[in-house]
């Protein structure tokens, strides 16, 4: 006889704000909206969380790339 597991898993779907480790979200939003205003025909009024996450990822990859290409001698990252 096969016994079925009848317990269900409840997934919390309430939106939560992500805390960014490397970027300041408010300054990133401000810069993006100012740049868009100066360089785009249509004015943008909001910045999505996905946009900020991609900025966080891009900065992390940039830092890792700079460290990997830096010579291993010395004490200062340039």
GISUL-V290314 format. One record per residue. N is the residue number from 1. RES is the residue in one letter. SS is DSSP state (H for helix, E for strand, C for the rest). BURIAL is I if it has 16 or more other C-alpha atoms within 10 Angstrom, else O. Layout:
N_RES_SS_BURIAL, N_RES_SS_BURIAL
This chain:
1_X_C_O, 2_X_C_O, 3_X_C_O, 4_X_C_O, 5_X_C_O, 6_X_C_O, 7_X_C_O, 8_X_C_O, 9_X_C_O, 10_X_C_O, 11_X_C_O, 12_X_C_O, 13_X_C_O, 14_X_C_O, 15_X_C_O, 16_X_C_O, 17_X_C_O, 18_X_C_O, 19_X_C_O, 20_X_C_O, 21_X_C_O, 22_X_C_O, 23_X_C_I, 24_X_C_O, 25_X_H_I, 26_X_H_O, 27_X_H_O, 28_X_H_I, 29_X_H_I, 30_X_H_O, 31_X_H_O, 32_X_H_I, 33_X_H_I, 34_X_H_O, 35_X_H_O, 36_X_H_O, 37_X_H_O, 38_X_H_O, 39_X_H_O, 40_X_C_O, 41_X_C_O, 42_X_C_O, 43_X_C_O, 44_X_C_O, 45_X_C_O, 46_X_C_O, 47_X_C_O, 48_X_C_O, 49_X_H_O, 50_X_H_O, 51_X_H_O, 52_X_H_I, 53_X_H_I, 54_X_H_O, 55_X_H_I, 56_X_H_I, 57_X_H_O, 58_X_H_O, 59_X_H_O, 60_X_H_O, 61_X_H_O, 62_X_H_O, 63_X_H_O, 64_X_H_O, 65_X_H_O, 66_X_H_O, 67_X_H_O, 68_X_H_O, 69_X_H_O, 70_X_C_O, 71_X_C_O, 72_X_C_O, 73_X_C_O, 74_X_C_O, 75_X_C_O, 76_X_C_O, 77_X_C_O, 78_X_C_O
